[in-house]
Amino acid sequence: MLYAILCYNDEKAVATWTAEEDAACMERLGAVQAKMSARGKLGPVVRLWNTDEAKTLRKSSGNPVVFDGPFAETKEQFLGFYVADCADMDEAVAFANELAVANPGLGSYEIRPLRYFGDNQLAGSPQVQAAE
């Protein structure tokens, strides 16, 4: 089954990292990713741009309204995600734990099962059964 591993951290704290600290973190995360990839269980890995580059579209009773930045002001921001093909939630949690160990600071990882909608699958993505 596919799982999304959603990464949250304090964007301002991450922004204070030096280039060397950021590169070291990416290298540690890369080592964790390489293990899952070697097993053929890692799909897309995405690091998001900072929230000051974001827009939020909110639908109202009339025309949609576009705001600068994320809509919610929170202590932690959504910084990126992984798509992993895991046997079960326990394996997905174990993968998220390895990522957490490789990533300094506080922050959190949200683990959520994924379902495909329609026939749109990314090239090279794991094949899954339709949701029952």
Backbone as a chain_set.jsonl record, in Angstrom:
{"seq": "MLYAILCYNDEKAVATWTAEEDAACMERLGAVQAKMSARGKLGPVVRLWNTDEAKTLRKSSGNPVVFDGPFAETKEQFLGFYVADCADMDEAVAFANELAVANPGLGSYEIRPLRYFGDNQLAGSPQVQAAE", "coords": {"N": [[0.848, -1.178, 0.0], [0.42, 2.266, -0.667], [1.851, 5.025, 1.048], [1.742, 8.345, 2.238], [4.252, 10.298, 3.534], [4.283, 12.947, 5.361], [6.088, 15.856, 5.91], [6.763, 18.024, 8.548], [7.981, 21.028, 9.95], [9.548, 23.714, 11.765], [9.697, 26.283, 9.746], [11.131, 28.695, 9.9], [13.205, 28.055, 11.667], [14.552, 26.07, 10.198], [15.377, 27.644, 8.093], [17.476, 29.006, 9.237], [19.617, 27.351, 9.13], [22.964, 26.74, 8.127], [24.495, 26.552, 4.856], [26.072, 24.296, 4.886], [25.007, 22.819, 7.065], [22.445, 22.321, 6.065], [23.085, 20.821, 3.781], [24.28, 18.608, 5.027], [22.1, 17.534, 6.428], [20.452, 16.868, 4.238], [22.06, 14.925, 3.111], [22.041, 12.91, 5.092], [19.276, 12.317, 5.077], [19.127, 11.459, 2.448], [20.515, 9.04, 2.596], [18.73, 7.463, 4.047], [16.599, 7.495, 2.262], [17.791, 6.183, 0.091], [17.954, 3.528, 0.943], [15.229, 2.721, 0.97], [14.628, 3.171, -1.694], [16.338, 1.384, -2.992], [15.05, -0.947, -2.421], [12.936, -0.745, -4.062], [10.735, 0.669, -3.172], [10.217, 3.355, -2.933], [8.599, 6.231, -3.914], [7.819, 9.399, -5.368], [9.755, 12.062, -3.957], [9.543, 15.063, -2.325], [10.602, 18.355, -1.766], [9.345, 21.223, -0.501], [9.075, 24.659, -1.598], [9.632, 27.632, 0.379], [7.04, 28.943, 2.544], [6.503, 31.612, 2.012], [6.531, 31.777, -0.676], [4.237, 30.635, -1.479], [0.754, 30.278, -2.445], [-2.684, 30.422, -1.551], [-5.719, 29.125, -2.542], [-8.963, 29.808, -1.913], [-12.156, 28.65, -1.87], [-15.175, 30.31, -2.11], [-18.593, 31.399, -1.663], [-18.917, 32.821, -3.947], [-16.721, 33.759, -6.495], [-13.53, 32.05, -6.471], [-11.019, 32.969, -4.05], [-7.742, 34.205, -3.892], [-4.998, 33.976, -1.766], [-1.914, 35.259, -0.405], [0.688, 33.107, 0.577], [0.469, 30.317, 2.978], [-2.757, 29.333, 4.174], [-3.313, 28.806, 6.873], [-1.872, 29.924, 9.885], [0.679, 28.511, 11.537], [2.746, 26.839, 14.007], [4.446, 24.907, 12.989], [5.389, 24.175, 9.625], [4.324, 22.724, 6.526], [6.692, 21.054, 4.888], [7.511, 19.219, 2.979], [7.249, 15.997, 1.263], [7.104, 12.401, 1.13], [6.496, 9.546, -0.909], [5.791, 6.334, -0.217], [5.937, 2.835, -0.721], [4.664, 0.652, 1.287], [4.339, -2.309, 3.291], [2.553, -2.204, 5.379], [1.044, -0.082, 7.932], [2.831, -0.126, 10.072], [5.353, -0.521, 8.861], [5.493, 1.853, 7.4], [5.521, 3.738, 9.473], [7.941, 3.041, 10.655], [9.718, 3.784, 8.593], [9.226, 6.568, 8.56], [10.198, 7.14, 11.103], [12.953, 6.631, 10.768], [13.529, 8.735, 9.019], [13.002, 10.879, 10.741], [15.023, 10.556, 12.648], [17.224, 11.116, 11.071], [16.866, 13.78, 10.545], [17.582, 16.817, 11.98], [16.481, 18.628, 14.92], [13.149, 19.597, 16.004], [9.889, 19.03, 15.022], [7.633, 17.068, 12.917], [6.211, 14.045, 11.521], [3.668, 13.134, 9.464], [1.777, 10.323, 8.751], [0.06, 8.913, 6.171], [-2.267, 6.786, 4.554], [-2.517, 6.304, 1.006], [-4.684, 6.722, -1.833], [-5.359, 6.122, -5.231], [-6.995, 8.259, -7.53], [-9.059, 7.82, -10.186], [-7.537, 7.018, -13.349], [-5.023, 8.063, -13.367], [-1.766, 7.671, -12.981], [1.537, 8.339, -11.992], [4.329, 8.073, -14.138], [6.411, 5.323, -13.583], [5.606, 5.034, -10.967], [4.675, 3.018, -8.123], [2.546, 0.22, -8.759], [-0.77, -0.132, -7.714], [-3.577, -1.748, -6.151], [-6.971, -0.911, -6.874], [-8.761, 1.171, -4.612], [-10.81, -0.337, -2.174]], "CA": [[0.0, 0.0, 0.0], [1.168, 3.518, -0.692], [1.693, 5.948, 2.169], [2.383, 9.664, 2.173], [4.945, 10.686, 4.757], [4.257, 14.409, 5.272], [7.12, 16.395, 6.79], [6.475, 19.334, 9.12], [9.017, 21.568, 10.819], [9.524, 25.162, 11.873], [10.369, 26.805, 8.557], [12.095, 29.733, 10.291], [14.372, 27.379, 12.235], [15.259, 25.429, 9.089], [15.998, 28.715, 7.298], [18.697, 29.481, 9.893], [20.71, 26.408, 8.902], [23.974, 27.12, 7.143], [24.488, 25.683, 3.674], [26.697, 23.036, 5.287], [24.045, 22.092, 7.887], [21.384, 21.858, 5.169], [23.641, 19.745, 2.952], [24.473, 17.434, 5.885], [20.771, 16.967, 6.653], [20.01, 16.236, 2.985], [22.86, 13.709, 2.925], [21.493, 11.892, 6.003], [17.978, 11.91, 4.539], [19.408, 10.72, 1.221], [20.903, 7.679, 2.958], [17.483, 6.773, 4.397], [15.855, 7.347, 1.003], [18.474, 5.205, -0.753], [17.578, 2.181, 1.391], [13.875, 2.429, 0.476], [14.686, 3.162, -3.153], [16.99, 0.14, -3.399], [14.046, -2.007, -2.277], [11.866, -0.458, -5.019], [9.566, 1.064, -2.392], [10.147, 4.801, -2.764], [8.058, 7.007, -5.029], [8.287, 10.779, -5.38], [10.209, 12.757, -2.751], [9.382, 16.472, -2.686], [10.892, 19.398, -0.788], [8.578, 22.39, -0.93], [9.618, 25.994, -1.417], [9.154, 28.267, 1.608], [5.646, 29.369, 2.509], [6.339, 32.953, 1.449], [6.392, 31.589, -2.124], [2.987, 29.902, -1.694], [-0.564, 30.91, -2.577], [-3.806, 29.579, -1.139], [-6.978, 29.417, -3.215], [-10.073, 29.436, -1.031], [-13.432, 28.752, -2.564], [-16.252, 30.918, -1.324], [-19.879, 31.267, -2.357], [-18.749, 33.438, -5.267], [-15.486, 33.336, -7.15], [-12.446, 31.711, -5.558], [-10.158, 34.062, -3.614], [-6.357, 33.756, -3.757], [-4.245, 34.651, -0.718], [-0.473, 34.989, -0.351], [1.125, 32.203, 1.635], [-0.48, 29.29, 3.42], [-3.93, 29.925, 4.81], [-3.226, 28.665, 8.331], [-0.637, 30.3, 10.564], [0.97, 27.456, 12.491], [4.121, 26.798, 14.492], [5.175, 24.09, 12.027], [4.917, 24.286, 8.258], [4.434, 21.548, 5.662], [7.92, 21.322, 4.135], [7.748, 18.27, 1.899], [6.623, 14.697, 1.468], [7.59, 11.185, 0.492], [5.512, 8.526, -1.209], [6.473, 5.065, 0.013], [5.141, 1.623, -0.882], [4.943, -0.122, 2.499], [3.452, -3.451, 3.5], [1.509, -1.831, 6.324], [1.304, 1.16, 8.658], [4.032, -0.294, 10.896], [6.526, -0.268, 8.026], [5.49, 3.28, 7.071], [5.946, 4.446, 10.683], [9.375, 2.78, 10.803], [10.394, 4.641, 7.618], [9.137, 7.942, 9.067], [11.103, 7.241, 12.244], [14.313, 6.768, 10.231], [13.642, 10.104, 8.521], [13.052, 11.769, 11.902], [16.355, 10.431, 13.244], [18.178, 11.766, 10.157], [16.548, 15.206, 10.435], [17.759, 17.427, 13.292], [15.444, 19.551, 15.374], [11.875, 19.034, 16.409], [9.138, 18.708, 13.815], [6.818, 15.862, 12.959], [5.926, 13.343, 10.272], [2.311, 12.593, 9.413], [1.766, 9.151, 7.875], [-1.318, 8.715, 5.709], [-2.444, 5.913, 3.391], [-2.919, 6.981, -0.233], [-5.501, 6.044, -2.834], [-5.388, 6.79, -6.532], [-8.298, 8.654, -8.052], [-9.044, 7.702, -11.639], [-6.492, 6.205, -13.966], [-3.807, 8.864, -13.468], [-0.63, 7.275, -12.171], [2.775, 8.883, -12.498], [5.224, 7.082, -14.732], [7.378, 4.776, -12.64], [5.061, 4.901, -9.615], [4.25, 1.647, -7.839], [1.177, -0.141, -9.138], [-1.562, -0.524, -6.551], [-4.953, -2.153, -6.395], [-7.966, 0.144, -6.645], [-9.29, 1.189, -3.248], [-12.063, -1.113, -2.064]], "C": [[0.887, 1.233, 0.0], [0.823, 4.381, 0.507], [2.367, 7.259, 1.831], [3.006, 9.916, 3.534], [5.114, 12.197, 4.646], [5.176, 14.994, 6.327], [6.76, 17.809, 7.238], [7.647, 19.756, 10.004], [8.837, 23.072, 10.877], [10.366, 25.732, 10.737], [11.42, 27.86, 8.91], [13.35, 29.119, 10.889], [15.206, 26.728, 11.131], [15.99, 26.48, 8.247], [17.28, 29.248, 7.936], [19.872, 28.532, 9.687], [21.694, 27.003, 7.904], [23.845, 26.185, 5.948], [25.067, 24.313, 4.029], [25.738, 22.192, 6.13], [22.916, 21.524, 7.023], [21.877, 20.686, 4.332], [23.838, 18.469, 3.775], [23.138, 16.749, 6.169], [20.293, 16.244, 5.394], [20.79, 14.949, 2.719], [22.343, 12.59, 3.828], [20.142, 11.391, 5.506], [18.156, 11.083, 3.271], [19.792, 9.272, 1.501], [19.668, 6.853, 3.335], [16.674, 6.5, 3.126], [16.468, 6.25, 0.137], [18.112, 3.782, -0.357], [16.194, 1.801, 0.875], [13.873, 2.321, -1.043], [15.295, 1.857, -3.664], [16.034, -1.051, -3.306], [12.88, -1.801, -3.245], [10.604, 0.045, -4.357], [9.426, 2.569, -2.231], [9.658, 5.464, -4.043], [8.616, 8.42, -4.975], [8.686, 11.273, -3.986], [10.233, 14.235, -3.119], [9.757, 17.362, -1.513], [10.224, 20.67, -1.307], [9.375, 23.676, -0.754], [9.035, 26.585, -0.144], [7.733, 28.794, 1.431], [5.462, 30.772, 1.959], [6.277, 32.927, -0.076], [5.035, 30.984, -2.484], [1.796, 30.833, -1.901], [-1.594, 29.914, -2.05], [-5.042, 30.043, -1.89], [-8.081, 28.916, -2.299], [-11.37, 29.687, -1.78], [-14.464, 29.359, -1.62], [-17.549, 30.746, -2.1], [-19.821, 31.891, -3.745], [-17.525, 32.87, -5.95], [-14.429, 32.968, -6.117], [-11.59, 32.942, -5.259], [-8.763, 33.482, -3.411], [-5.646, 34.633, -2.734], [-2.763, 34.362, -0.896], [-0.199, 34.047, 0.799], [0.108, 31.142, 1.976], [-1.613, 29.958, 4.164], [-3.808, 29.904, 6.327], [-1.87, 29.144, 8.831], [-0.402, 29.263, 11.654], [2.424, 27.528, 12.923], [4.994, 25.995, 13.534], [4.549, 24.258, 10.652], [5.137, 22.96, 7.533], [5.607, 21.805, 4.732], [8.181, 20.353, 2.994], [7.069, 16.952, 2.191], [7.338, 13.611, 0.692], [6.37, 10.351, 0.125], [6.249, 7.193, -1.121], [5.484, 3.917, -0.121], [5.501, 0.688, 0.266], [3.918, -1.236, 2.658], [2.285, -3.084, 4.398], [1.912, -0.547, 7.041], [2.563, 1.046, 9.512], [5.302, -0.018, 10.098], [6.623, 1.211, 7.665], [5.958, 4.107, 8.266], [7.446, 4.244, 10.902], [10.188, 3.642, 9.835], [10.377, 6.088, 8.093], [10.072, 8.143, 10.254], [12.551, 7.385, 11.788], [14.539, 8.184, 9.693], [13.784, 11.083, 9.681], [14.42, 11.736, 12.566], [17.386, 11.174, 12.387], [18.013, 13.274, 10.107], [16.658, 15.857, 11.811], [16.586, 18.333, 13.661], [14.176, 18.823, 15.752], [11.094, 18.685, 15.158], [8.397, 17.393, 13.947], [6.627, 15.303, 11.555], [4.523, 12.762, 10.381], [2.309, 11.473, 8.38], [0.326, 8.869, 7.495], [-1.356, 7.771, 4.52], [-2.94, 6.726, 2.191], [-3.822, 6.087, -1.06], [-5.386, 6.835, -4.126], [-6.823, 7.16, -6.869], [-8.209, 8.59, -9.564], [-7.894, 6.834, -12.101], [-5.154, 6.921, -14.031], [-2.757, 8.399, -12.472], [0.61, 7.871, -12.815], [3.621, 7.768, -13.069], [6.222, 6.623, -13.681], [6.84, 4.624, -11.222], [4.636, 3.462, -9.379], [2.806, 1.412, -8.267], [0.443, -0.587, -7.892], [-2.934, -0.967, -6.995], [-5.864, -0.956, -6.165], [-8.493, 0.022, -5.23], [-10.628, 0.463, -3.21], [-13.057, -0.374, -1.217]], "O": [[1.967, 1.24, 0.592], [-0.331, 4.462, 0.928], [3.431, 7.283, 1.213], [2.351, 9.762, 4.565], [5.987, 12.675, 3.922], [5.059, 14.666, 7.507], [6.488, 18.682, 6.414], [8.228, 18.936, 10.715], [8.054, 23.637, 10.115], [11.595, 25.669, 10.768], [12.481, 27.912, 8.287], [14.452, 29.611, 10.644], [16.433, 26.83, 11.137], [17.089, 26.231, 7.75], [18.09, 29.877, 7.254], [21.005, 28.87, 10.031], [21.302, 27.685, 6.958], [23.171, 25.157, 6.018], [24.602, 23.289, 3.526], [25.659, 20.979, 5.938], [22.486, 20.388, 7.222], [21.182, 19.68, 4.186], [23.591, 17.37, 3.279], [23.054, 15.521, 6.152], [19.785, 15.126, 5.479], [20.245, 13.993, 2.166], [22.217, 11.448, 3.386], [19.884, 10.188, 5.508], [17.424, 10.12, 3.044], [19.439, 8.375, 0.736], [19.574, 5.678, 2.982], [16.135, 5.408, 2.944], [15.743, 5.472, -0.483], [17.975, 2.916, -1.221], [16.0, 0.685, 0.393], [13.187, 1.469, -1.608], [14.824, 1.293, -4.651], [16.19, -2.04, -4.022], [11.937, -2.592, -3.251], [9.512, -0.122, -4.901], [8.584, 3.019, -1.454], [10.235, 5.279, -5.115], [9.764, 8.618, -4.579], [8.05, 10.948, -2.983], [10.863, 14.624, -4.102], [9.289, 17.153, -0.394], [10.508, 21.128, -2.413], [10.237, 23.774, 0.12], [8.034, 26.08, 0.363], [7.286, 29.057, 0.314], [4.377, 31.103, 1.482], [5.998, 33.951, -0.699], [4.717, 30.837, -3.664], [1.844, 32.017, -1.569], [-1.384, 28.702, -2.106], [-5.373, 31.228, -1.872], [-8.123, 27.735, -1.953], [-11.636, 30.791, -2.255], [-14.588, 28.947, -0.466], [-17.588, 30.019, -3.092], [-20.601, 31.522, -4.624], [-17.317, 31.657, -5.98], [-14.427, 33.508, -5.01], [-11.45, 33.836, -6.093], [-8.609, 32.405, -2.834], [-5.682, 35.861, -2.814], [-2.393, 33.338, -1.47], [-0.788, 34.176, 1.873], [-0.961, 31.057, 1.371], [-1.439, 31.04, 4.724], [-4.16, 30.877, 6.993], [-0.837, 28.802, 8.256], [-1.195, 29.151, 12.588], [3.238, 28.196, 12.285], [6.145, 26.355, 13.291], [3.341, 24.457, 10.524], [6.023, 22.182, 7.886], [5.53, 22.683, 3.873], [9.0, 20.642, 2.122], [6.404, 16.789, 3.214], [8.071, 13.869, -0.263], [5.33, 10.443, 0.777], [7.208, 6.952, -1.854], [4.337, 4.017, 0.313], [6.528, 0.009, 0.22], [2.776, -1.116, 2.214], [1.17, -3.575, 4.219], [2.983, 0.006, 6.791], [3.291, 2.026, 9.663], [6.219, 0.639, 10.591], [7.722, 1.765, 7.628], [6.707, 5.07, 8.099], [8.144, 5.179, 11.294], [11.233, 4.174, 10.211], [11.401, 6.767, 8.037], [10.675, 9.207, 10.394], [13.301, 8.178, 12.358], [15.608, 8.764, 9.886], [14.59, 12.012, 9.617], [14.925, 12.771, 13.001], [18.311, 11.788, 12.919], [18.924, 13.979, 9.674], [15.912, 15.497, 12.721], [15.806, 18.744, 12.802], [14.135, 17.594, 15.811], [11.669, 18.051, 14.274], [8.513, 16.694, 14.954], [6.847, 15.983, 10.552], [4.234, 11.986, 11.293], [2.786, 11.657, 7.26], [-0.523, 8.619, 8.351], [-0.576, 7.924, 3.58], [-3.679, 7.699, 2.342], [-3.739, 4.86, -0.997], [-5.324, 8.065, -4.113], [-7.755, 6.435, -6.521], [-7.357, 9.25, -10.16], [-7.354, 6.025, -11.346], [-4.233, 6.436, -14.688], [-2.84, 8.69, -11.278], [0.725, 7.906, -14.04], [3.63, 6.652, -12.549], [6.809, 7.441, -12.973], [7.555, 4.128, -10.351], [4.275, 2.757, -10.322], [1.957, 2.295, -8.149], [0.988, -1.348, -7.092], [-3.399, -0.61, -8.077], [-5.558, -0.085, -5.35], [-8.655, -1.08, -4.707], [-11.467, 0.628, -4.096], [-14.169, -0.858, -1.005]]}, "num_chains": 1, "name": "protein.A"}
